Amino acid sequence: MGWNLVIGQKRVKKILRRSFIADKISHAYLFHGPEGTGKDAAAIEFAKVLNCEQPDHGEACNTCTHCHRIVSLQHPNLKIIIRMPVGKNEKEGDDPFQKLEPKMIAEYRQAMAEKASNPYYRINLSDANKIKINSIRDIRRTINLARAERGKKVIIISEADTMNDSSANSLLKTLEEPAPNTVIIVTTSHHDALLPTIISRCQMVRFELLREEEIKNGILEMNESIDEQQAILIAKMANGSFHRAQELVGTDLVAQREQMIDVLRNILVRSPSMWMREIEEFLGPKDRYAVVRSLMLLNLWVRDALVLQHNNREGIINLDQQESIAKFIDHFNKADLTAVVRSIERAIALVGKNIYLSLVLINLAFELRQAILRQ
């Protein structure tokens, strides 16, 4: 049935189904919440419901031509507005695509194809930092075109917080004059960055962080090559974001985990001058997100050690590491693993800020030595 491509978000689905069944469709919605929680996916699914030939209690049939065309993002009643590069000599009032170079058009088409196959895919076009005013003004042209199809026109403005002032004011004018048979869905992870007047003209629908079980099941359904243990680890690392979980599918988490465990062991047995040098080598070309990912893997490993330390094997994430973790506990039997977990979590928070990475990890190393060796 419908809504199968939207992971979790039962409350959101219930709200949108009810509005459809009661025939109380708002002219504008604001889908807001953390990144990767399915705002765009739900917007596309709702567009499908609004244009389906045989909707059933707020769910699309998924078999009619309209459903297939909406999913492929090829339906004339659907328009998705994203961050776009500015074309050479592009002026206000130009068609948003007219002045783009062929390679930009090709990149855009490839990105939309990716979005069609994966509604959680986040589009990042080269040199595209803002939703430009010509894209917003194009909404009015789209609305004024005679409808060639049944159903409703649906305009999805993805990452609406990336609009500049001109674009935001242009959108506000459109929202102030609702068009018949048209639904505008604004999606954002930062709704506080939007004009209050835009927010006030939309029905707000809040998206929550996804539960680990929901992420795990979604990963297993969409990736046949992933086993359940890998999916569990990915779900733990994703922090409620299915987009982040999908990014993790393509990474070698096992190798990254082993690297971090080696770093931990060296911190405990080698001299400070040696492990400081190793930390610098570990950082190498890594960006902040990669460092956070590595620290999260280490944190999950230490949490498993904390669980085993209390003779409880239920809830272990790193099942393949039980023997190694048990040896670690036996060797460092006076370790304060609770303090270790807290130190790693503080370091993760600091990495997210603009603080020198080497300093964060070196301070963490001293804290880990103190908590584990009880010096």
VOPAGU-2260 file (C-alpha; in pm, 1 decimal, decimal comma):
REM VOPAGU-2260
SITE   aa  ch    i         X         Y         Z
SITE  MET   A    0       0,0       0,0       0,0
SITE  GLY   A    1      94,1     365,2       6,6
SITE  TRP   A    2     344,7     536,3     236,8
SITE  ASN   A    3     575,4     234,5     216,3
SITE  LEU   A    4     874,2     451,5     120,8
SITE  VAL   A    5     840,0     671,6     427,9
SITE  ILE   A    6    1026,6     521,9     723,0
SITE  GLY   A    7     842,9     553,0    1055,4
SITE  GLN   A    8     663,5     885,4    1121,9
SITE  LYS   A    9     329,5     722,8    1209,2
SITE  ARG   A   10     190,7    1044,7    1354,5
SITE  VAL   A   11     275,4    1242,5    1039,1
SITE  LYS   A   12     115,1     979,9     817,1
SITE  LYS   A   13    -195,7     984,3    1033,8
SITE  ILE   A   14    -225,4    1363,5    1008,5
SITE  LEU   A   15    -194,0    1364,5     629,5
SITE  ARG   A   16    -428,5    1068,0     579,9
SITE  ARG   A   17    -694,3    1234,4     795,0
SITE  SER   A   18    -670,3    1563,2     608,5
SITE  PHE   A   19    -717,8    1378,6     279,5
SITE  ILE   A   20   -1010,5    1167,2     401,2
SITE  ALA   A   21   -1181,9    1473,6     549,9
SITE  ASP   A   22   -1110,5    1671,2     231,2
SITE  LYS   A   23    -937,9    1939,3     437,2
SITE  ILE   A   24    -617,8    1979,9     241,0
SITE  SER   A   25    -423,5    2291,5     336,9
SITE  HIS   A   26    -296,3    2515,1      58,5
SITE  ALA   A   27      48,3    2510,0     223,7
SITE  TYR   A   28     233,6    2278,6     462,6
SITE  LEU   A   29     559,3    2319,8     651,2
SITE  PHE   A   30     728,2    1983,9     707,0
SITE  HIS   A   31     997,4    2049,6     966,7
SITE  GLY   A   32    1225,0    1837,1    1181,2
SITE  PRO   A   33    1574,5    1688,0    1196,3
SITE  GLU   A   34    1763,8    1613,4     877,5
SITE  GLY   A   35    1710,0    1270,9     723,6
SITE  THR   A   36    1376,8    1198,5     890,1
SITE  GLY   A   37    1170,5    1174,1     570,3
SITE  LYS   A   38    1028,9    1520,7     506,6
SITE  ASP   A   39    1089,0    1512,7     130,9
SITE  ALA   A   40     986,4    1147,2     115,0
SITE  ALA   A   41     655,4    1225,9     285,6
SITE  ALA   A   42     598,6    1527,4      59,5
SITE  ILE   A   43     641,9    1311,3    -251,0
SITE  GLU   A   44     415,4    1043,6    -105,6
SITE  PHE   A   45     147,1    1300,9     -23,2
SITE  ALA   A   46     170,7    1432,0    -380,1
SITE  LYS   A   47     110,7    1076,2    -494,9
SITE  VAL   A   48    -198,8    1045,4    -276,4
SITE  LEU   A   49    -333,8    1377,2    -407,6
SITE  ASN   A   50    -297,5    1260,4    -767,7
SITE  CYS   A   51    -375,0     888,4    -739,7
SITE  GLU   A   52    -660,8     754,8    -954,3
SITE  GLN   A   53    -789,4     524,2    -678,5
SITE  PRO   A   54    -674,6     645,9    -336,2
SITE  ASP   A   55    -794,8     435,2     -45,0
SITE  HIS   A   56    -834,9     606,4     292,9
SITE  GLY   A   57    -548,3     842,6     234,5
SITE  GLU   A   58    -318,5     588,1      72,3
SITE  ALA   A   59    -212,4     579,0    -291,1
SITE  CYS   A   60    -270,5     265,8    -495,4
SITE  ASN   A   61      91,5     254,9    -619,3
SITE  THR   A   62     -26,4      93,9    -943,5
SITE  CYS   A   63    -188,4     367,5   -1152,6
SITE  THR   A   64      -0,5     574,8   -1407,4
SITE  HIS   A   65     -18,0     883,5   -1187,2
SITE  CYS   A   66     143,5     703,4    -892,7
SITE  HIS   A   67     427,1     577,6   -1110,4
SITE  ARG   A   68     485,1     920,8   -1263,7
SITE  ILE   A   69     490,5    1093,3    -922,8
SITE  VAL   A   70     742,0     840,8    -784,8
SITE  SER   A   71     964,2     892,0   -1089,6
SITE  LEU   A   72     928,9    1271,1   -1037,7
SITE  GLN   A   73     802,5    1300,1   -1395,1
SITE  HIS   A   74     442,6    1406,8   -1331,1
SITE  PRO   A   75     334,3    1749,3   -1467,6
SITE  ASN   A   76     146,8    1814,5   -1141,9
SITE  LEU   A   77     466,3    1781,4    -936,1
SITE  LYS   A   78     743,4    2038,8    -910,1
SITE  ILE   A   79    1041,2    2011,6    -673,7
SITE  ILE   A   80    1245,3    2324,2    -602,4
SITE  ILE   A   81    1598,4    2280,2    -472,5
SITE  ARG   A   82    1919,6    2478,8    -434,2
SITE  MET   A   83    2039,9    2564,1    -784,8
SITE  PRO   A   84    2349,7    2728,9    -931,1
SITE  VAL   A   85    2309,7    3069,1   -1094,5
SITE  GLY   A   86    2355,6    3057,3   -1469,5
SITE  LYS   A   87    2595,0    3277,0   -1660,6
SITE  ASN   A   88    2443,3    3624,2   -1705,0
SITE  GLU   A   89    2124,5    3506,0   -1536,1
SITE  LYS   A   90    1897,6    3795,3   -1440,5
SITE  GLU   A   91    1593,3    3816,6   -1217,3
SITE  GLY   A   92    1290,9    3700,0   -1410,9
SITE  ASP   A   93    1481,1    3445,3   -1624,1
SITE  ASP   A   94    1376,2    3084,2   -1642,5
SITE  PRO   A   95    1582,3    2913,2   -1365,4
SITE  PHE   A   96    1728,7    2663,9   -1614,2
SITE  GLN   A   97    1768,7    2881,4   -1923,8
SITE  LYS   A   98    2120,3    3013,8   -1851,4
SITE  LEU   A   99    2264,9    2696,8   -1701,6
SITE  GLU   A  100    2551,3    2524,3   -1881,0
SITE  PRO   A  101    2486,5    2175,0   -2023,9
SITE  LYS   A  102    2701,5    2009,7   -1755,4
SITE  MET   A  103    2489,4    2178,2   -1486,7
SITE  ILE   A  104    2170,8    2052,1   -1650,4
SITE  ALA   A  105    2318,3    1702,5   -1669,9
SITE  GLU   A  106    2413,5    1712,8   -1302,2
SITE  TYR   A  107    2064,4    1830,3   -1211,3
SITE  ARG   A  108    1897,8    1549,8   -1408,8
SITE  GLN   A  109    2125,3    1290,5   -1249,9
SITE  ALA   A  110    2046,5    1424,8    -904,2
SITE  MET   A  111    1671,6    1411,9    -968,0
SITE  ALA   A  112    1706,1    1054,3   -1091,9
SITE  GLU   A  113    1881,5     969,6    -764,7
SITE  LYS   A  114    1601,4    1140,0    -572,9
SITE  ALA   A  115    1342,0     941,1    -765,1
SITE  SER   A  116    1508,1     611,6    -675,0
SITE  ASN   A  117    1573,0     721,4    -316,5
SITE  PRO   A  118    1352,3     996,4    -167,9
SITE  TYR   A  119    1596,6    1026,7     124,5
SITE  TYR   A  120    1876,9    1127,6    -111,5
SITE  ARG   A  121    1999,3    1479,4     -33,3
SITE  ILE   A  122    2071,4    1677,5    -348,5
SITE  ASN   A  123    2394,0    1879,5    -347,2
SITE  LEU   A  124    2457,2    2038,4    -685,1
SITE  SER   A  125    2789,7    2204,8    -759,3
SITE  ASP   A  126    2793,4    2578,7    -681,9
SITE  ALA   A  127    2438,6    2560,5    -548,4
SITE  ASN   A  128    2419,4    2727,0    -208,5
SITE  LYS   A  129    2080,4    2896,6    -217,7
SITE  ILE   A  130    1731,6    2854,4    -355,9
SITE  LYS   A  131    1739,1    3136,6    -606,1
SITE  ILE   A  132    1459,1    3382,1    -661,5
SITE  ASN   A  133    1401,1    3270,7   -1019,4
SITE  SER   A  134    1314,8    2922,5    -892,7
SITE  ILE   A  135    1057,1    3068,1    -652,7
SITE  ARG   A  136     913,2    3300,6    -916,8
SITE  ASP   A  137     877,7    3001,9   -1144,9
SITE  ILE   A  138     618,5    2866,5    -901,9
SITE  ARG   A  139     373,9    3130,4   -1019,9
SITE  ARG   A  140     426,7    3031,7   -1382,8
SITE  THR   A  141     370,2    2667,4   -1289,0
SITE  ILE   A  142      50,8    2749,5   -1102,7
SITE  ASN   A  143     -86,8    2958,4   -1387,9
SITE  LEU   A  144     -36,4    2683,6   -1646,3
SITE  ALA   A  145    -357,4    2507,7   -1739,0
SITE  ARG   A  146    -378,2    2170,2   -1567,5
SITE  ALA   A  147    -320,6    1886,3   -1810,4
SITE  GLU   A  148    -385,8    1620,2   -1549,0
SITE  ARG   A  149    -640,6    1541,4   -1278,4
SITE  GLY   A  150    -556,4    1583,9    -910,9
SITE  LYS   A  151    -368,2    1871,3    -751,4
SITE  LYS   A  152     -52,4    2053,5    -841,1
SITE  VAL   A  153     207,2    1997,5    -569,4
SITE  ILE   A  154     507,8    2229,4    -527,4
SITE  ILE   A  155     778,4    2094,9    -294,0
SITE  ILE   A  156    1037,7    2346,2    -176,0
SITE  SER   A  157    1318,1    2135,8     -29,7
SITE  GLU   A  158    1557,1    2285,3     227,6
SITE  ALA   A  159    1354,6    2605,6     228,7
SITE  ASP   A  160    1584,3    2756,8     491,8
SITE  THR   A  161    1840,6    2806,6     211,1
SITE  MET   A  162    1627,7    3076,1      47,2
SITE  ASN   A  163    1779,4    3422,5      50,2
SITE  ASP   A  164    1568,7    3726,2     149,7
SITE  SER   A  165    1446,8    3791,9    -205,2
SITE  SER   A  166    1341,5    3431,1    -253,7
SITE  ALA   A  167    1167,0    3420,2      83,9
SITE  ASN   A  168     971,9    3738,5      14,3
SITE  SER   A  169     872,2    3607,2    -327,0
SITE  LEU   A  170     744,2    3285,6    -169,8
SITE  LEU   A  171     551,6    3486,4      87,3
SITE  LYS   A  172     363,2    3667,9    -188,6
SITE  THR   A  173     268,3    3333,7    -342,5
SITE  LEU   A  174     147,2    3199,7      -7,6
SITE  GLU   A  175     -60,2    3512,8      50,4
SITE  GLU   A  176    -258,2    3439,5    -266,8
SITE  PRO   A  177    -343,3    3066,3    -250,2
SITE  ALA   A  178    -409,7    2913,6    -590,4
SITE  PRO   A  179    -692,7    2663,7    -641,4
SITE  ASN   A  180    -601,1    2294,5    -667,1
SITE  THR   A  181    -243,8    2370,3    -563,8
SITE  VAL   A  182     -56,2    2253,6    -254,3
SITE  ILE   A  183     280,3    2399,8    -156,6
SITE  ILE   A  184     492,5    2185,6      77,1
SITE  VAL   A  185     788,9    2357,5     237,4
SITE  THR   A  186    1046,2    2124,5     394,0
SITE  THR   A  187    1325,6    2229,0     628,3
SITE  SER   A  188    1549,2    2109,7     910,1
SITE  HIS   A  189    1577,9    2467,5    1038,3
SITE  HIS   A  190    1232,3    2621,3    1041,7
SITE  ASP   A  191    1351,6    2896,2    1277,0
SITE  ALA   A  192    1549,1    3034,0     980,3
SITE  LEU   A  193    1226,9    3099,6     787,0
SITE  LEU   A  194    1030,4    3422,2     792,9
SITE  PRO   A  195     765,7    3410,1    1068,5
SITE  THR   A  196     512,5    3526,7     808,9
SITE  ILE   A  197     589,3    3220,3     593,7
SITE  ILE   A  198     550,5    2990,0     893,4
SITE  SER   A  199     219,1    3150,6     987,3
SITE  ARG   A  200      73,3    3076,9     643,2
SITE  CYS   A  201     155,7    2705,5     651,4
SITE  GLN   A  202      12,4    2412,6     842,4
SITE  MET   A  203     308,3    2288,3    1043,3
SITE  VAL   A  204     381,7    1915,1    1051,2
SITE  ARG   A  205     664,3    1809,3    1280,6
SITE  PHE   A  206     890,5    1513,2    1197,6
SITE  GLU   A  207    1064,3    1327,4    1480,5
SITE  LEU   A  208    1397,5    1147,5    1489,9
SITE  LEU   A  209    1354,9     790,0    1373,2
SITE  ARG   A  210    1378,9     501,2    1616,5
SITE  GLU   A  211    1671,8     262,1    1577,7
SITE  GLU   A  212    1437,1     -25,3    1499,3
SITE  GLU   A  213    1275,2     173,5    1218,4
SITE  ILE   A  214    1613,3     261,2    1069,1
SITE  LYS   A  215    1736,4     -97,4    1097,5
SITE  ASN   A  216    1428,4    -236,2     922,0
SITE  GLY   A  217    1448,0      29,8     651,7
SITE  ILE   A  218    1814,1     -49,6     584,3
SITE  LEU   A  219    1741,9    -422,8     562,4
SITE  GLU   A  220    1451,8    -368,7     321,8
SITE  MET   A  221    1651,8    -146,4      87,1
SITE  ASN   A  222    1989,8    -323,6      99,7
SITE  GLU   A  223    1995,6    -698,5      42,3
SITE  SER   A  224    2374,0    -712,3      96,4
SITE  ILE   A  225    2347,0    -583,9     455,8
SITE  ASP   A  226    2301,6    -839,7     735,4
SITE  GLU   A  227    2108,3    -768,2    1054,3
SITE  GLN   A  228    2417,8    -712,1    1269,0
SITE  GLN   A  229    2546,8    -448,4    1028,0
SITE  ALA   A  230    2203,3    -287,2    1013,5
SITE  ILE   A  231    2189,0    -267,0    1393,3
SITE  LEU   A  232    2530,3     -99,8    1405,6
SITE  ILE   A  233    2431,5     146,7    1133,3
SITE  ALA   A  234    2104,7     228,5    1311,1
SITE  LYS   A  235    2296,4     300,4    1632,8
SITE  MET   A  236    2531,0     531,2    1444,7
SITE  ALA   A  237    2261,2     714,5    1249,4
SITE  ASN   A  238    2127,2     925,0    1538,1
SITE  GLY   A  239    1770,4     906,4    1411,7
SITE  SER   A  240    1850,2    1005,0    1051,1
SITE  PHE   A  241    1779,6     761,9     768,8
SITE  HIS   A  242    1982,0     976,8     531,0
SITE  ARG   A  243    2284,8     937,0     757,6
SITE  ALA   A  244    2216,7     563,6     783,9
SITE  GLN   A  245    2223,4     530,6     405,4
SITE  GLU   A  246    2556,2     713,5     395,9
SITE  LEU   A  247    2695,4     463,4     645,2
SITE  VAL   A  248    2592,6     167,0     429,4
SITE  GLY   A  249    2877,2     242,2     192,3
SITE  THR   A  250    3143,7     271,0     462,9
SITE  ASP   A  251    3360,2      -2,5     617,3
SITE  LEU   A  252    3249,9      43,0     975,9
SITE  VAL   A  253    3427,6    -272,7    1090,4
SITE  ALA   A  254    3764,8    -143,2     967,5
SITE  GLN   A  255    3701,2     197,7    1124,4
SITE  ARG   A  256    3607,2      32,7    1453,3
SITE  GLU   A  257    3925,5    -177,4    1451,1
SITE  GLN   A  258    4133,5     132,8    1385,1
SITE  MET   A  259    3981,8     311,9    1683,9
SITE  ILE   A  260    4031,8      11,3    1912,9
SITE  ASP   A  261    4397,2       1,4    1807,5
SITE  VAL   A  262    4429,2     372,4    1886,4
SITE  LEU   A  263    4275,4     309,7    2230,3
SITE  ARG   A  264    4513,5      23,5    2304,5
SITE  ASN   A  265    4815,1     230,2    2200,1
SITE  ILE   A  266    4704,3     518,9    2420,1
SITE  LEU   A  267    4702,9     280,1    2714,9
SITE  VAL   A  268    5037,6     106,9    2657,0
SITE  ARG   A  269    5259,7     355,5    2474,4
SITE  SER   A  270    5430,1     675,4    2581,0
SITE  PRO   A  271    5245,6    1004,5    2527,4
SITE  SER   A  272    5490,3    1117,7    2258,6
SITE  MET   A  273    5418,7     801,8    2056,3
SITE  TRP   A  274    5041,4     806,7    2079,1
SITE  MET   A  275    5023,8    1180,5    2018,0
SITE  ARG   A  276    5201,5    1119,3    1689,5
SITE  GLU   A  277    4961,6     833,6    1615,9
SITE  ILE   A  278    4663,3    1061,2    1677,6
SITE  GLU   A  279    4798,0    1307,4    1422,1
SITE  GLU   A  280    4840,0    1021,6    1172,5
SITE  PHE   A  281    4489,2     897,4    1252,5
SITE  LEU   A  282    4337,0    1239,1    1182,0
SITE  GLY   A  283    4520,5    1275,6     850,1
SITE  PRO   A  284    4269,4    1385,6     586,4
SITE  LYS   A  285    3961,8    1302,3     799,4
SITE  ASP   A  286    3685,8    1559,6     819,2
SITE  ARG   A  287    3491,4    1627,7    1137,6
SITE  TYR   A  288    3208,0    1392,3    1046,6
SITE  ALA   A  289    3453,8    1105,4     991,8
SITE  VAL   A  290    3608,4    1173,2    1332,1
SITE  VAL   A  291    3265,7    1177,5    1495,3
SITE  ARG   A  292    3183,1     847,6    1326,1
SITE  SER   A  293    3503,5     688,6    1456,1
SITE  LEU   A  294    3439,7     815,3    1808,4
SITE  MET   A  295    3084,3     684,4    1798,3
SITE  LEU   A  296    3212,6     340,4    1699,4
SITE  LEU   A  297    3456,1     345,8    1991,0
SITE  ASN   A  298    3177,6     460,0    2222,9
SITE  LEU   A  299    2954,4     168,9    2120,6
SITE  TRP   A  300    3245,4     -71,3    2181,8
SITE  VAL   A  301    3307,5      71,5    2530,7
SITE  ARG   A  302    2934,9      61,4    2606,9
SITE  ASP   A  303    2939,8    -310,5    2520,8
SITE  ALA   A  304    3233,6    -348,3    2761,1
SITE  LEU   A  305    3027,4    -172,5    3027,7
SITE  VAL   A  306    2739,6    -416,2    2966,5
SITE  LEU   A  307    2969,3    -720,4    2985,4
SITE  GLN   A  308    3135,8    -578,2    3293,9
SITE  HIS   A  309    2800,2    -627,5    3465,9
SITE  ASN   A  310    2767,5    -984,3    3330,6
SITE  ASN   A  311    2485,6    -892,0    3096,9
SITE  ARG   A  312    2520,0   -1013,7    2737,9
SITE  GLU   A  313    2182,3    -885,1    2622,0
SITE  GLY   A  314    2194,3    -568,2    2418,4
SITE  ILE   A  315    2550,9    -618,8    2294,4
SITE  ILE   A  316    2601,8    -439,4    1962,3
SITE  ASN   A  317    2946,9    -566,2    1864,2
SITE  LEU   A  318    2863,7    -936,2    1883,1
SITE  ASP   A  319    3177,9   -1032,5    1693,2
SITE  GLN   A  320    3390,1    -852,4    1953,3
SITE  GLN   A  321    3270,7   -1027,5    2267,8
SITE  GLU   A  322    3592,8   -1222,9    2321,7
SITE  SER   A  323    3809,3    -916,7    2262,7
SITE  ILE   A  324    3593,1    -706,0    2493,2
SITE  ALA   A  325    3604,3    -973,3    2765,2
SITE  LYS   A  326    3986,5    -976,7    2752,6
SITE  PHE   A  327    3989,8    -597,3    2776,2
SITE  ILE   A  328    3769,8    -607,6    3088,0
SITE  ASP   A  329    3985,8    -875,6    3252,0
SITE  HIS   A  330    4305,9    -683,4    3181,5
SITE  PHE   A  331    4170,8    -345,5    3294,7
SITE  ASN   A  332    3947,1    -473,8    3572,0
SITE  LYS   A  333    3952,9    -145,3    3766,0
SITE  ALA   A  334    3854,7      70,8    3468,0
SITE  ASP   A  335    3578,8     327,6    3518,1
SITE  LEU   A  336    3399,2     259,2    3190,5
SITE  THR   A  337    3115,0     496,0    3276,1
SITE  ALA   A  338    3369,0     778,9    3289,9
SITE  VAL   A  339    3514,9     657,9    2959,9
SITE  VAL   A  340    3174,7     678,0    2791,5
SITE  ARG   A  341    3119,8    1028,6    2926,7
SITE  SER   A  342    3460,2    1143,3    2804,8
SITE  ILE   A  343    3397,3    1009,5    2454,3
SITE  GLU   A  344    3055,2    1174,8    2441,8
SITE  ARG   A  345    3207,2    1509,0    2546,2
SITE  ALA   A  346    3469,8    1472,7    2274,7
SITE  ILE   A  347    3201,3    1401,3    2014,5
SITE  ALA   A  348    3021,5    1719,9    2117,3
SITE  LEU   A  349    3343,8    1921,0    2092,7
SITE  VAL   A  350    3429,6    1782,6    1748,0
SITE  GLY   A  351    3099,1    1923,9    1628,6
SITE  LYS   A  352    3223,4    2269,1    1725,1
SITE  ASN   A  353    3502,1    2466,8    1564,5
SITE  ILE   A  354    3773,5    2334,0    1797,0
SITE  TYR   A  355    4113,7    2204,3    1689,0
SITE  LEU   A  356    4067,2    1829,2    1637,9
SITE  SER   A  357    4412,6    1729,0    1762,7
SITE  LEU   A  358    4352,4    1913,1    2089,0
SITE  VAL   A  359    4015,9    1740,4    2138,4
SITE  LEU   A  360    4159,6    1392,6    2081,6
SITE  ILE   A  361    4474,1    1447,1    2288,0
SITE  ASN   A  362    4265,7    1569,1    2583,0
SITE  LEU   A  363    4038,6    1268,5    2533,8
SITE  ALA   A  364    4340,4    1036,9    2536,1
SITE  PHE   A  365    4456,0    1169,7    2874,4
SITE  GLU   A  366    4104,4    1128,5    3014,7
SITE  LEU   A  367    4081,9     770,5    2885,3
SITE  ARG   A  368    4416,7     678,4    3041,7
SITE  GLN   A  369    4305,1     822,5    3371,4
SITE  ALA   A  370    3967,8     643,4    3369,3
SITE  ILE   A  371    4096,1     305,4    3248,0
SITE  LEU   A  372    4435,8     286,6    3421,1
SITE  ARG   A  373    4295,5     473,8    3724,0
SITE  GLN   A  374    4608,3     686,3    3745,1
